[in-house]
Amino acid sequence: MSSEPIDLTSPLLLERLRRARTDLGLSQEVVAEHLGMARTTLISIESGQRRLQQEELASLAELYGERIEDLSRPEPAPRPLAAQFRTPASRLPEEGELRTASLLLQRLAEDYVALERLLDAPLIGRHPPPLALEGDLDRRAKIAADEERRRLGLGDGPLPHVREILEIEVGMRIFAVPLPARIAGLFAFDREIGPCVAINSDQRWERQRWSLAHEYAHFLTRRDRPEITVSLIHYRRVPASERFADLFARHFLMPAGGLERSWHSLGDSGAAPTVATLLAQADWWGVSVQAFALSLEQERLIRPGTYDRLQAQGLAVDEARALLDLPEHKPDDQLVGRRMRMLAVSAYAGGLVSEERLAEILRMTPDASRQLATQLLSSLDENLQ
């Protein structure tokens, strides 16, 4: 950990200060008043025409909720993710909550990259060329999903660890953050940081998996545009990009070949499947009963309208799952994924970050982060013996 003096004239430092102010939606007038100076003075500071003072830096860092160490680090500042969401968020009533979430996504992604630089362990992205949205969307989504499965060597069976696959194999930075109820996820891309995704930590486990595949489709097709994914039931007219992303998610999570094979080998291959079989196989594929049944209908493995009839008969999914003793899947509320946790603990064990900084990176209390570090390091020691 460096103790070198901070270069108060650094263009990177001044750019980060300006960006932090605009990300929070603070005007120069409000910030200048907080510092007890004229707005023209703040303009001169941000433009480098007037030297920033150490006490002013401390006041600005406190106002913006930033660490001085982060503001003054020598690496170039990536394109601000939070700013990318500003226009899409302004069209939604949850603008304030989305601004907070996008700022958190940006800070998490920057901390992730900083850890990789400390440990010289970059996340190697396997990014295919962007896909064009054209022609029959369902056919295009199926082809794209099959190609991605093949490219990543995933076969055509269930994917139990979607988050880890997309992070390690594709190079996506994924975080589970609190989002407004009807917002399923956020997606943004930066050439330095790569694709970044926030899934709603409060949604059901199977919905989170679907959201990850959905955001993956946005990366494959529209990586130059930030996306705020609103649940489809809230759209008056579903855009083509959203329809494609949902179709891709279905084909990626339940490829036709594997779906048909498992249905015929484990399920009822007739026209009237039992509720028990639908529930068990939906759990096997890691999707909702509705998504599974509708996929079977699309592939003509069961009669059209089967799911609607079950709903009309009063299908109670949670009660039926309990009766069948199917496992309870808790939502993925791990703010940072397994790889970032391991990098943070490795940096801490190697003396590259302090205990306080470890807690900040993991967004945990010092006691909780210390306990996690002890558990992970102990587990590694046991596995190596």
Secondary structure, 3 states (H helix, E strand, C coil): CCCCCCCCCCHHHHHHHHHHHHHCCCCHHHHHHHHCCCHHHHHHHHCCCCCCCHHHHHHHHHHHCCCHHHHCCCCCCCCCHHHHCHHHHHCCCCHHHHHHHHHHHHHHHHHHHHHHHHHCCCCCCCCCCCCCCCCCHHHHHHHHHHHHHHHCCCCCCCCCCHHHHHHHHHCCEEEEECCCCCEEEEEEEECCCEEEEEEECCCCHHHHHHHHHHHHHHHHHHCCCCEEEECHHHCCCCCHHHHHHHHHHHHHHCCHHHHHHHHHHHCCCCCCCCHHHHHHHHHHHCCCHHHHHHHHHHCCCCCCCHHHHHHHCCCCHHHHHHHCCCCCCCCCCCCECHHHHHHHHHHHHCCCCCHHHHHHHHCCCHHHHHHHHHHHHHHHHHHHC
